[in-house]
Amino acid sequence: MKNTVEIRWHGRGGQGAKTAALLLADVAFKTGKYVQGFPEYGPERMGAPITAYNRISNDPITIHSNIYSPDYVVVVDDGLLESIDVTQGLKKEGAVIVNTRSSKKEIAEQLKRHGWKGSVYTVDAREISVSTLGRYYPNSPMLAAVVSVSGVVEPEEFLKEMRDSFAHKFAKKPEVIEGNMKALETTFAELAEDGAKAVRKSA
């Protein structure tokens, strides 16, 4: 569909890829977008590969299928790069966003094995979440990463809506709210240094 941004998430059961896709849809909806956020159902046991999807648009969305030619791919577990062609169907003007401790160059070399020569962004979601939250939760950093690279939501709007969401969810744990917000802000700052300026315009 024209004016629709499509995103495919790859992760493992228990890492929060499905939750992240649903959160992104919720935030985009609150900013006035038409949205879809859904997982690809299967045997979702802990540690098993899972896939989730987002469609975000300024126009009503009439498609109700999995996404086969995404604009962006988000990889929550870089271990999947060895066994899955995460770039399958990815539009050549799109980008891959990978949670990894490896360098951007190393990840780009891995993806070249599948023929991908386009944009690659890397985020160390483990380092960011551990330093801001004290535990490994990749959701917040990867959400900020996809917003930063894709431009589907303005960062200021995204941060406002996420703060409201965290305030509701963690009303009795203000330290968790601030930790999550710091994780989002840190990711935006790191990707800005990496040149992420919305590879494509907002939907």
C-alpha positions as CSV (number, residue, x, y, z in Angstrom):
1,M,0.0,0.0,0.0
2,K,1.2,3.5,-0.8
3,N,2.1,5.6,2.2
4,T,2.3,2.6,4.4
5,V,5.5,1.6,6.3
6,E,5.9,-2.1,6.9
7,I,8.2,-3.6,9.5
8,R,9.2,-7.2,10.2
9,W,10.6,-8.2,13.6
10,H,12.8,-11.3,14.2
11,G,13.5,-12.6,17.7
12,R,13.2,-15.5,20.0
13,G,10.4,-16.4,22.3
14,G,10.7,-14.6,25.5
15,Q,12.8,-11.7,24.2
16,G,9.8,-9.4,23.6
17,A,9.7,-9.0,19.8
18,K,6.0,-9.5,19.8
19,T,5.5,-7.1,22.7
20,A,7.7,-4.5,21.0
21,A,5.6,-4.7,17.8
22,L,2.4,-4.2,19.8
23,L,3.9,-1.3,21.7
24,L,5.0,0.4,18.5
25,A,1.5,0.0,17.0
26,D,-0.1,1.4,20.2
27,V,2.2,4.5,20.2
28,A,1.7,5.1,16.5
29,F,-2.1,4.8,16.9
30,K,-2.0,7.4,19.7
31,T,-0.2,9.8,17.4
32,G,-3.1,9.5,14.8
33,K,-1.8,6.8,12.6
34,Y,-3.6,3.7,11.2
35,V,-1.8,0.7,12.5
36,Q,-1.4,-3.1,12.6
37,G,0.8,-5.0,15.1
38,F,0.7,-8.8,15.2
39,P,2.8,-11.9,15.6
40,E,3.1,-14.8,13.2
41,Y,1.6,-17.6,15.2
42,G,3.4,-20.9,15.6
43,P,5.0,-23.0,18.4
44,E,6.0,-20.0,20.5
45,R,8.2,-21.8,23.0
46,M,10.8,-20.0,24.9
47,G,13.9,-19.5,22.8
48,A,12.3,-20.5,19.5
49,P,12.5,-18.1,16.6
50,I,9.4,-15.8,16.2
51,T,8.3,-13.2,13.7
52,A,6.1,-10.2,14.3
53,Y,4.9,-7.4,12.1
54,N,3.8,-3.7,11.9
55,R,2.0,-1.7,9.3
56,I,1.8,2.0,10.0
57,S,0.1,4.5,7.7
58,N,-1.7,7.8,7.4
59,D,-4.4,6.1,5.5
60,P,-6.8,3.2,6.4
61,I,-5.0,-0.2,6.1
62,T,-7.0,-2.7,4.0
63,I,-4.3,-5.5,3.9
64,H,-4.6,-8.3,6.5
65,S,-1.7,-10.6,5.7
66,N,1.9,-11.2,6.8
67,I,4.5,-8.8,5.5
68,Y,6.6,-10.2,2.7
69,S,8.3,-7.1,1.4
70,P,9.1,-5.0,4.5
71,D,10.6,-1.5,4.4
72,Y,12.5,-2.3,7.6
73,V,13.6,-5.4,9.4
74,V,14.4,-5.4,13.2
75,V,16.5,-8.3,14.5
76,V,16.3,-8.6,18.3
77,D,18.7,-11.5,18.5
78,D,21.8,-11.4,16.2
79,G,22.2,-15.2,16.6
80,L,19.4,-15.6,14.1
81,L,21.5,-14.2,11.4
82,E,23.3,-17.5,11.1
83,S,20.2,-19.5,10.4
84,I,17.6,-17.1,8.9
85,D,17.8,-14.8,5.9
86,V,16.3,-11.8,7.7
87,T,16.7,-9.7,4.6
88,Q,14.3,-11.9,2.5
89,G,11.9,-9.6,0.6
90,L,13.4,-6.4,2.2
91,K,13.0,-3.4,-0.1
92,K,16.4,-2.2,-1.4
93,E,15.9,1.3,-0.1
94,G,15.0,-0.1,3.4
95,A,17.3,-1.0,6.3
96,V,18.1,-3.7,8.8
97,I,18.4,-2.8,12.5
98,V,20.2,-5.4,14.6
99,N,20.6,-5.8,18.3
100,T,24.2,-6.9,18.7
101,R,27.6,-6.4,20.4
102,S,29.3,-6.9,17.0
103,S,30.5,-4.0,14.9
104,K,28.3,-2.6,12.2
105,K,30.9,-3.8,9.7
106,E,30.8,-7.4,11.0
107,I,27.0,-7.4,10.7
108,A,27.0,-5.9,7.2
109,E,29.4,-8.7,6.2
110,Q,27.1,-11.4,7.6
111,L,24.1,-9.9,5.7
112,K,26.1,-9.8,2.5
113,R,26.0,-13.6,2.5
114,H,22.3,-13.2,1.7
115,G,23.0,-10.6,-0.9
116,W,22.0,-7.6,1.2
117,K,24.1,-4.5,0.4
118,G,21.8,-1.9,1.8
119,S,21.6,0.1,5.0
120,V,22.5,-1.5,8.3
121,Y,22.2,-0.1,11.8
122,T,23.4,-1.7,15.0
123,V,22.3,-1.2,18.6
124,D,23.8,-2.8,21.7
125,A,20.4,-3.2,23.5
126,R,22.0,-5.3,26.2
127,E,24.5,-2.6,27.2
128,I,21.9,0.1,27.0
129,S,19.2,-1.7,29.0
130,V,21.6,-3.1,31.6
131,S,23.2,0.4,32.2
132,T,19.8,2.1,32.4
133,L,17.5,-0.6,33.9
134,G,19.9,-3.0,35.6
135,R,18.7,-5.9,33.6
136,Y,18.6,-7.0,30.0
137,Y,15.3,-5.9,28.4
138,P,15.8,-5.2,24.6
139,N,12.3,-3.8,24.0
140,S,12.9,-0.2,24.8
141,P,16.2,0.2,22.9
142,M,14.9,-1.6,19.9
143,L,11.7,0.4,19.8
144,A,13.7,3.6,19.9
145,A,16.0,2.2,17.2
146,V,13.2,1.5,14.7
147,V,11.5,4.9,15.3
148,S,14.9,6.6,14.8
149,V,15.7,4.8,11.6
150,S,12.2,4.6,10.0
151,G,10.7,7.9,11.1
152,V,7.3,6.4,11.5
153,V,6.7,8.6,14.5
154,E,8.4,11.8,15.4
155,P,10.9,11.2,18.3
156,E,9.3,13.8,20.5
157,E,5.8,12.4,20.1
158,F,7.2,8.9,20.6
159,L,9.0,9.8,23.9
160,K,5.9,11.6,25.2
161,E,3.6,8.6,24.5
162,M,6.1,6.1,25.9
163,R,6.4,8.1,29.1
164,D,2.6,8.2,29.5
165,S,2.5,4.4,28.8
166,F,5.3,3.7,31.4
167,A,3.6,6.0,33.9
168,H,0.4,4.0,33.6
169,K,2.2,0.6,33.7
170,F,4.7,1.4,36.4
171,A,2.8,3.8,38.5
172,K,4.3,2.5,41.7
173,K,7.9,2.1,40.3
174,P,9.1,5.6,39.2
175,E,12.6,4.3,38.9
176,V,11.5,1.9,36.2
177,I,9.9,4.7,34.3
178,E,13.0,6.8,34.4
179,G,15.2,3.8,33.5
180,N,13.1,3.0,30.4
181,M,13.0,6.6,29.3
182,K,16.8,6.8,29.7
183,A,17.1,3.6,27.5
184,L,15.0,5.3,24.8
185,E,16.9,8.5,24.9
186,T,20.3,6.8,24.9
187,T,19.4,4.8,21.8
188,F,18.2,7.9,20.0
189,A,21.5,9.6,20.8
190,E,23.7,6.7,19.7
191,L,21.8,6.3,16.4
192,A,22.0,10.0,15.7
193,E,25.8,9.7,16.0
194,D,25.6,6.8,13.6
195,G,23.7,8.9,11.0
196,A,20.2,7.5,11.5
197,K,18.0,10.3,10.2
198,A,14.9,8.4,9.1
199,V,16.1,6.5,6.0
200,R,12.6,7.1,4.7
201,K,10.0,9.8,5.5
202,S,7.3,9.1,8.0
203,A,4.2,7.3,6.8
